[in-house]
Amino acid sequence: MFSNETVFFLGFAAFVLLIMAIDLGAFTKQKSHVVAFKEAAIWSAIWVALSIAFYFFLQRFGYLVHGITDMARLEEVRNRYAEHVKLIPNNFPASLERFQANMSLEYITGYLVEYSLSADNIFVFILIFKSFGVQPRYFKKILVWGILGAIILRMVFIFLGSALIQRFEWIMYLFGAFLVYTGLQLFFQKDEDETIEPASHPVVRFASKYLSIYPRNVSDNFFIRRKSDKKLFVTPLFIIVIVIAFTDIVFAVDSIPAIFSITKDPYIVFFSNVFAIMGLRSMFFFLSSIISKFRFLKVGLAVLLTFIGAKMLAEHWLAGIGFTPIYSLYVIVGILGISILASLLIPENKSESTKTPV
């Protein structure tokens, strides 16, 4: 018999897959095409709207996630994932309302963190497509399936991380120290032109060793069967899907520990991850042309990672002075808002940005 959590999780997964299928045109036999600005904007708005709607859903129906039907179950879930939430003795409705308010706040804060930290993915995806010579009409299909693979990998990462945290609480301090180090490293890292050599990429080398790769793309297929001997091959497009999924999970090494500083509930971590990376996938098509204008965003992300890491290291002290999740949300919004506003108000010095030929 499935638990309430499993049933809700499967229902959520089915819903996301349905939206992805509609986006891909699975019900209209839509062919691969270059995504126009209008289409990208519409789907970005849809994913943002769904993300916000899920926030309100958790406020009203968050009890469905963990199957909370009485005070005993509420206390059990609270003790496992949200010890800071104060329940009201002998008042289940009011206690549940308080718990759901905290759950929805943790979700939206985590969503904002994941959405922000995933912004770097756009630069890397552009680099991958450019290095592998991918035609623009294939971008959408590759991103959809690549990120679907990434979601599955993140799910394993998230629930494994949650199990470790539940058993070894000191891991939170390791996560905190790692995020502080990553944030400082990002802050002092110099901007350099990066390149990817497809033949030497670890995913390509691994795939070349164990898979039969067709020498060219055939339409927009991921697999092709050779007519002469019926042998099945994977196309270069499929290899790029694996590269995208692998790249995203590398980024998750930073972002997933960051969200565990906001909530210890693996389901909330997973929900916020899914909405963030799916929304970012849609935004890729029009942000890719303008994101370079937000030159202080990298600095903002560095400060954000450092703040989250420091928060994890000082969690018990902050809890003692009443630093609740709402304050984390305020700080995160402030950091991102200042970095974006500074990028718009402070123009880049062209004389400094122009490289002098050697």
TAGIJO-V38255 format. One line per field, one symbol per residue. burial: 1 if it has 16 or more other C-alpha atoms within 10 Angstrom, else 0. A space follows every 10 residues. Layout:
BEGIN
burial=???
END
This chain:
BEGIN
burial=0000101110 0000010001 0011000000 0100100001 1011001100 1101110110 1110111100 1001101100 1100101000 0100111111 1111111111 1111111110 1101110110 0001000111 1111111111 1011101110 1100000000 0110111111 1110011000 0000000100 0011000000 0011001000 0111000000 0011111111 1111111110 0101111111 1111111111 1111111111 1111111000 0000111111 1111111111 1110100000 0000100110 0100110011 0110000000 00000000
END
